[in-house]
Amino acid sequence: MSTREFFRKVIGIDPEQCAPTYRSTYPGQQKTLDISHNVILYLEDITVSFDGFKALNKLTLAIDAGELRCIIGPNGAGKTTMMDVITGKTRPDSGSAFFGQSIDLTRLTEPEIAHAGIGRKFQKPTIFEQHSVFQNLELAMKTDKRVCRSLCARLANEERDAVADTLRQIRLGGEAGRPAGLLSHGQKQWLEIGMLLVQQPKLLLLDEPVAGMTDDETMRTAELFVSLAGKHSLVVVEHDMAFIKELGGKVSVLHEGSVLAEGDLDSVQNDQRVIEVYLGR
Amino acid sequence: MHKPITLRVINALDRKSALALAVFLALTLFAVPLLHLMVPPESAWHVSAYAITLFGKIMCYAVVAVAMDLIWGYGGILSLGHGLFFALGGYAFGMYLMRQIGRDGSYQSDLPDFMVFLDWKELPWYWSGSDSLWWVAALVVVIPALIAFVFGYFAFRSRIKGVYFSIITQALTYAAMLLFFRNETGFGGNNGFTDFKRILGYSITSPYTRLVLFGLSALMLAATLIFARALVRSKYGRVLTAIRDAESRVMFIGYNPLWYKLFVWTLSAVLCAIAGALYVPQVGIINPSEMSTANSIEIAIWVAVGGRGTLIGPVIGAFVVNLAKSWFTVSFPEYWLFFLGLLFILVTLLLPHGLLGLWKKLRQSRGVRA
């Protein structure tokens, strides 16, 4: 009996499930993203259950290259779990998740997926509070992220410029030297978005990016996202309908772990089933 | 584009630190030897052999404290088993010291006394080469590094963190202690190694040997500090503290924390081992009690008292706690552990940033008033 079998049978825990292993090589790095069918992300029949509760239930979702997609749904609909599956934090019980045509996300670890070109913003702003705003961006910047490189890494001038550009873009130019922990909540959200941008991902997953922002900041975020669409693909999870209206993309409604309705905001808002489970309440 | 590493290390020092380092080296490499050898023992300026051994020992501890701080203060990994690596370095070097005794042991045998006592006829295979200083020096580095690497690889790969990691390291050093207590293990059982006579043919009790070991400890401490400083100021250091503060974010921007943790963990173990190798000839004994869990916890206390996440803090902590210890264990031996426990509770409750944090706070409040 292998160790894994022993744990699974005798203790009832599958070690691979509790502790997905890090891997040293990055298969995702070698494979280039293939979007020849114009689909950048393809989730098919994904099921994830926690203690019998199905967080995702045969979820099928396809995101086109360059698309800006909004995901809405009541709490517990599986929005964050879906992001966890795409970024490798949670392994699906069944189903497949492909990035482009050829990169199987269910076989990669979190850093590998990041290198393949998927960036993620968490629901709660997650930044390095002890580091300065500049250093936060420096660490996120797309580069060789192995230990041997980091030991003697120096910022090249172009990289410095890229950080400065991003700082302007996220309106934190004046805060570059401040510890990130001192920023306001909205600024932290922007910084995390900035960290995604310098990472130059093909696909951005944004979990409630405007939570805690002022109306003004929210509208500026919408502008930024709209300007990013086309070059990047974006998946935005939000509750703020005004913000979603501003983004203007296709909307998918998640309910009990699968897609309930899909279409533009107006058609979704008038869908009887959607009104029942979500909007009507 | 790439400057040589030595130049970069020197550049990493600002003037104040460079000055402090120069004073430290001048004191330990010139002033202390002169005061020990030239000034007669009656004079108040004489530095006694006791003081040299004591400070030499504490400097080794300070290296361990800095090594601990690298993983705990900067990496957020609390090891409660670092005494193991210290002791392994000590044992490896102790093998050489045992061989240097030659036929001068109580049994006048080529074998170390404890082997004769066990009625062993020849050296076990893992003792071969132990009469060569270079071979042993390699063992001091390689064995702890290998153990740390393998242990760390599996622990970090399985994403064992926080208190679980601490408990496992504690179990590791405890298991090693039980192993080394056994006579059959071939490292002298519960007596360990002692009664050393020579090192490189020089008498181990001669004042010159003592001063050389003292000086080497000082150089090791200085080198550790300079190196650690360059490390924590590099991008690597920033990634390490980022892992400490928000590991999932680090993963999602494409760093693999496994190798970052494993590097600093192994490095820390090697620093401890070298400190252990310098420690053993100065105190003249190594036995399995160095691997006891209490010893490893004490290392964490030095760092906490001095102030973790700073480099000079742990050095101060190691000095303060150990000087207090050497005074306490002479004056009130039975109260030392109570004092140590009390100290740890007080520091945790009142001084979360240690003595260095207190000092910074005092300076700040004075600056505000002035």
Interface residues (C-beta under 8 A of the other chain):
Chain A: P15 A19 T21 Y22 S24 T87 K89 T109 E110 P111 A114 H115 G119 R120 F122 T126 I127 F128 E129 Q130 H131 Q135 E138 L139 A140 K142 K145 R146 V147 S150 L151 C152 A153 R154 M195 Q199
Chain B: M1 H2 I5 R8 F156 R157 S158 R159 L231 S234 K235 Y236 R238 V239 T241 A242 D245 A246 S248 R249 V250 M251 F252 I253 G254 Y255 N256 P257 L258 W259 Y260 F263
